[in-house]
Structure formats: C-alpha cells, structure tokens
C-alpha cells in the first residue's frame, strides 16, 4: 500500500517524538537519581562530622555548656537521654523536640537515615545520623540532622526534568517535521507531476532539485525514464502508422483483384488472379512475420543463448545461399560470441539480402576479432548510402528513393530487424565509410 508523503511526515515526526521522550525520560530519571544521591551524600557527610564530634565530647566528658554551632543553624545537633528529653543542643535546636524517635541499639550504635514529617506542601525531610554514645542502658543518643532542600521534597526537581523532557521532545518533533517536510517536499512535487503525466502528453518532466543527493538522483532518473518512454511511444506510434500503411497496400491489391475476378469472372484469367493473390499473401505473411520477430526481440524474449563461432556461422550461411554475384569471404576462426543462433543467422541473412540487392558485381564478407569485440562486415560495390541516410535505413519501413526502383525492395524491415538483433546481443550495427559501395559493420562482445 502506498503511503502519502504527508503520512510519512506525520509518522516520522511521531516516531522522533516518542524516541526523544523515551531517551530523555531515561536520562531525566538518571539525572534525578544522581542529584538526589549526590545531595543526600553531601548532607550526610555534614551530619556525620558534627554528630561524631559531639558524641566524642559527650563520651569523654569534655562537653561544657551548649553545643557550639558553626553552621549558622543549618545543622541541628541534639543530645537526647532515654525518655526523649533533650539535654543539650545547638542554639537552633534547643527549643525543638527530638529530631527523631529512632533509637540506636547497643549492637548498632550508629544509624544513618532520612526522615520526613508533615504533608505536602508543608512536608519537611531531614538527613540524620544518630549515635548511641555507649552501650549502657541509660546511654544518651546524639542526633545530627540537616534539612533536605525543598526542591527534592516538593517534587520541583521532577517537575523541571519532566518539563525539560517534554520541551526537548516537542523540539525534536518540530525539527523532524521541518527536516522531513523539506526532504519530502521535492518527492511530493515529483509525485504530483507524475500523476498528471498521461500517455497523450509525455513531454512534461518532474522538477529536478540541484545537487547530487538521493532526491535529485530520483528526479533525474524519473526524467530519463520519461525521455525513454516518450521516445518509445513516439516510435510505437510511428511504427503503427507505418505498419498500417504497409499492410494496407497488399490488402488493397488483393481485395481489388478478388473483387474484379468476382464481378467479371469471364474476363479474368483465374490462374493469373490466383498468382497475384498469392504474391500479395506472401508479402502480407512476410510483413507479419517480421513484425512478430521485432516484437519478440523488443521485449527481450526468452531464447537460450549459446557460444557461437561467428566465422563458422557466416561461412555456413554463405554456402547455404546461391548468389548471382561474386562472393568473397575472409572469415577468421575462433571468433566466439554468445547469442541466439537463429537470430544471428537472420541478421546475417538480412545483410546479405541487402548487399545482393544493391551490389553491382561483388559482395565481401569478413569476420575478425580484436579488443574484446567480434567484427563482421558485409560490403557491396554498389552506389553506396549517403552519410545523411545512414541512420534512416535502419528505421522501420524505410526505403530510399533509389531502393524503390530496384525490384520488390522487401518489406522495409530487414535492416531494422538486423539492428534490433545486434542491440539485443549487446552489440552495434552501423554503416561505415568505404571507398565504394556500402559497408555494414556488426560488432559483438567476444565470448
């Protein structure tokens, strides 16, 4: 199912937003955990310093008077006896109840913990350390606590991180929307232009962006394909026009002869009418056969290719035919090509027919191989072909004026078929310069 560019743009934008949200969400969770861990570790170190300093002084009996506070009230230190009475404290913690009810046992004299009181938005949390001064049952406990920053308690940190994730996800989606839109814009223009091109107007082309990226290459390829299609359709239309004209002539002649014989049976020689009808029928059959061959060659066909000795094939074809002119052959051995034998026989036969039709007295056939190519030439000593007409003779149903004055002239498809066969075998067929007459040169890749 074809997806419209707008759908692709929306899909890619959604995917980018989801991926960005997932990646940033995981990152935000990591940042949140890292910040909490780092802050709580820092606060715990502060409480440990004061708690252990005071517990040592209590144990040694050197604590005289209120506990000194060097943190300006940020760290609260209390000495609490069993029953929960505060016996000493820093100035900021003097009038406060015990920081916690956590009471270390004699087996676990030091406890580090985090404790919260109240409800949001008045909720407070503390990082604290409780140290039991001794293992005696009536030992006091020293508490040292630091308030956890409000942004860790109120959820502000999580809200900021969530907002950042949302913001960056939206930013990623917006960037993706713009980038994909800019990328698919030319594709949509190409699609829209292609949708408007029809068989009746193949002259239009898709817009071609500058540069060498994939979109520009796509546009160039589309335009090249349209060029080939336009040429193919033009050839097909010309071919249909020429074919209808070529078929109309023998059909009209055949119909005229038969109608005349039918209307005036006593005034016509039946055998002559039949002979004329057979000649027209033979011509129709030749044209149809050649058209079918051209159609098979043009569509690629499925004929199996095989290694072929081009010199041996040319020699066999020359020996098979009877010529009224002198034939000279120079056929090199071991010139191997790969192709469809019957098609190459047809190609050579068409060249020989053409040479025999227009030669004065001599036809020369040569086969050589060099530079990775096999070369077969068929040369006649006739009037030759003007340079301006050397490509026209390969067009279907094309006959030069002088050709029409020489016998039947064939179907007008022989040289067109020969070139189609050459191109189907990866080769070329051209008319080359020669001192006298016409020289047809076939080049095929060596096996």
RONU-479357 format. One record per residue (C-alpha): residue in three letters; x, y, z. Coordinates in steps of 0.05 Angstrom, whole numbers, plus 5000, padded with zeros to 4 digits. Example, Ala and Ser with C-alpha at 12.3 -4.5 7.8 and 13.67 -1.06 7.14 Angstrom:
BEGIN
ALA524649105156 SER527349795143 
***
This chain:
BEGIN
UNK500050005000 UNK502850684980 UNK503751185037 UNK502751915021 UNK508552385038 UNK504252745090 UNK503052095126 UNK510451935124 UNK511952625153 UNK507052535210 UNK509451825223 UNK516852025225 UNK515252625269 UNK511352185318 UNK516951665319 UNK522152215332 UNK517952505388 UNK516951825421 UNK524351635415 UNK526452315442 UNK521552255500 UNK524051555517 UNK531351735513 UNK530552395550 UNK525852065601 UNK531051535618 UNK536352085621 UNK531952505667 UNK530851925714 UNK538351815717 UNK539452555730 UNK534152555785 UNK537251955819 UNK544252235812 UNK542352915840 UNK538652605899 UNK544352135914 UNK549652685909 UNK545653175953 UNK543952666006 UNK551152416008 UNK553653126018 UNK548553266073 UNK550252606107 UNK557652786109 UNK555853436143 UNK551653096196 UNK556952566209 UNK562353086223 UNK558153446277 UNK554952816306 UNK561552466317 UNK564953086344 UNK559353186396 UNK558752446413 UNK566252416426 UNK565853026471 UNK559952726510 UNK563552066518 UNK569952406542 UNK566152876588 UNK569153496555 UNK562553796532 UNK561454416575 UNK555454856562 UNK551254886499 UNK553754556436 UNK557355056391 UNK554355136321 UNK559055316264 UNK553755236211 UNK549255816230 UNK543455356247 UNK543754946184 UNK545854306221 UNK541654146282 UNK545253746337 UNK541653476399 UNK543653036457 UNK537552636479 UNK537152186540 UNK532551576546 UNK525351816552 UNK526152336497 UNK528752936537 UNK533653396501 UNK539353536549 UNK543753946503 UNK543254226433 UNK545754746385 UNK542255416393 UNK537655286333 UNK535454606361 UNK534754796434 UNK527254906436 UNK525554356387 UNK523053666403 UNK527753086388 UNK529653046315 UNK527452326311 UNK524751746352 UNK529851286321 UNK533850996379 UNK540150606362 UNK541049956399 UNK547349756436 UNK549149286379 UNK548249816325 UNK550350456356 UNK550550886292 UNK544450976248 UNK544151396184 UNK537251536158 UNK532552026123 UNK526152216158 UNK520252646136 UNK514752996176 UNK508253326156 UNK504453336090 UNK505353706025 UNK506254296017 UNK508854356089 UNK512653706087 UNK519853706113 UNK525153186106 UNK531853106143 UNK538152716132 UNK540452496201 UNK545452086238 UNK544051806308 UNK549951576351 UNK549051196416 UNK554651466460 UNK555650796497 UNK552750116506 UNK550050276575 UNK542450216581 UNK541950946601 UNK546551206546 UNK544551846512 UNK543951906437 UNK546952466396 UNK542752676336 UNK545453096279 UNK540753286222 UNK540553726161 UNK534353926125 UNK533553656054 UNK532854216002 UNK525554355985 UNK526454215911 UNK527853495929 UNK521853445975 UNK516553825937 UNK517653475870 UNK520354115838 UNK526453745811 UNK521953215778 UNK517353755750 UNK523254135720 UNK526053495690 UNK519253285663 UNK518253975632 UNK525253925601 UNK523653245572 UNK517053505543 UNK520454125515 UNK526053745482 UNK521253215455 UNK516953765424 UNK523354095397 UNK525553425367 UNK518653325336 UNK518754035307 UNK525753945278 UNK523753265249 UNK517453565219 UNK521454125186 UNK527053665162 UNK522453125136 UNK517953645104 UNK523853965069 UNK526253275047 UNK519453015023 UNK517353674991 UNK521053524927 UNK518552804929 UNK511353054934 UNK512653534876 UNK515352944835 UNK509352514853 UNK504453064836 UNK507753184768 UNK507952444752 UNK500652364769 UNK498952894716 UNK503052584661 UNK498952154613 UNK500251754550 UNK497552324508 UNK502652824536 UNK509452534554 UNK513153194542 UNK512553424615 UNK518153304665 UNK518653284740 UNK522053854778 UNK529453684787 UNK532853954850 UNK540054174847 UNK545553754879 UNK547453024879 UNK543252754936 UNK538252184931 UNK532352634915 UNK536052974858 UNK538252304831 UNK530952054836 UNK528552654796 UNK533952564743 UNK532351824737 UNK524951974731 UNK526252484676 UNK530951994640 UNK525551464644 UNK520451944616 UNK525252114559 UNK525851384542 UNK518451274548 UNK516851874504 UNK521651624451 UNK518850924456 UNK511651174450 UNK513651614391 UNK516951014357 UNK510850584372 UNK506151104342 UNK510451174281 UNK511050424276 UNK503550334280 UNK502550864226 UNK507850554180 UNK505349844193 UNK498150044176 UNK500550364112 UNK504949774092 UNK499549264106 UNK494149684072 UNK497649654004 UNK497848893994 UNK491048814026 UNK488149333979 UNK491449003919 UNK488948323940 UNK481848573950 UNK481748943884 UNK484048323845 UNK478947873881 UNK473248373871 UNK474948453798 UNK475147703788 UNK468547633825 UNK465048163785 UNK467847963717 UNK469447223722 UNK469247123647 UNK474047703633 UNK479647473681 UNK484846933679 UNK483546533742 UNK490646283746 UNK493446983740 UNK488647233794 UNK490846673840 UNK498246803827 UNK497247543842 UNK493347383905 UNK498846903927 UNK504147443916 UNK500147933959 UNK499047394011 UNK506547234012 UNK508047974023 UNK503048014079 UNK505947404111 UNK513047684106 UNK510948344138 UNK507148004195 UNK512947514207 UNK517848084211 UNK513348484257 UNK512747884304 UNK520247794304 UNK521248534320 UNK516248474377 UNK519747864406 UNK526648194401 UNK524048844431 UNK521248504493 UNK527548134508 UNK524847444493 UNK526846814529 UNK531046474475 UNK537046104503 UNK543846374484 UNK549845944467 UNK557146024448 UNK557546124372 UNK563546144325 UNK561746764285 UNK566446584227 UNK563645884221 UNK556446144224 UNK557846654169 UNK561246124126 UNK555345644133 UNK550346194115 UNK554346394053 UNK555045684030 UNK547545554040 UNK545546113994 UNK546146163918 UNK548646823893 UNK548347133824 UNK554347573843 UNK561447423864 UNK562247303938 UNK568947393973 UNK569747154045 UNK575347274096 UNK572946904157 UNK577546874217 UNK577046254261 UNK575646224335 UNK571746874338 UNK566846654392 UNK560747044413 UNK554746874456 UNK547846934426 UNK541646624396 UNK543846254334 UNK537446344293 UNK537347094307 UNK544547184286 UNK543146774223 UNK537247234209 UNK541647844220 UNK546947594171 UNK541647384121 UNK538548074121 UNK545348394110 UNK546847914053 UNK540048044021 UNK541148794024 UNK548248733996 UNK546048273939 UNK540248733921 UNK544549353912 UNK551449083893 UNK554049153822 UNK558348533818 UNK561648383885 UNK559748253958 UNK565248164011 UNK564047834079 UNK569447894133 UNK569947644206 UNK575547864253 UNK576347944328 UNK580348474367 UNK580048894430 UNK574648454461 UNK569948524402 UNK568048094344 UNK567348474278 UNK563148224219 UNK562748664157 UNK558548584095 UNK560849034038 UNK557849133968 UNK560549513909 UNK554049873893 UNK552450613894 UNK553150653970 UNK549051044020 UNK549751784033 UNK552051974104 UNK545552334116 UNK541551694103 UNK545951204142 UNK541451214203 UNK534851274165 UNK535850604131 UNK535350254200 UNK528450554213 UNK522550104203 UNK519250114134 UNK524450604109 UNK526550554036 UNK530851054000 UNK528251303933 UNK533350913893 UNK531350283932 UNK524250343906 UNK526850293836 UNK530349643848 UNK525749043846 UNK520948873901 UNK525049203955 UNK523048734011 UNK518548914069 UNK522649504092 UNK524149164159 UNK530448774144 UNK535649274168 UNK531249484227 UNK530948754248 UNK538448684240 UNK539949274285 UNK534849034337 UNK538248354339 UNK545148684346 UNK542849124404 UNK539348534437 UNK546148174437 UNK549748774468 UNK552848984402 UNK552249524348 UNK550749534274 UNK552950144234 UNK554550364163 UNK561850554158 UNK565750954107 UNK568250544047 UNK571450763981 UNK565850443941 UNK559050163958 UNK556150064027 UNK559749734086 UNK555449464144 UNK559549324207 UNK556948884263 UNK560748884329 UNK559148394385 UNK562548244452 UNK567247654448 UNK565447044490 
***
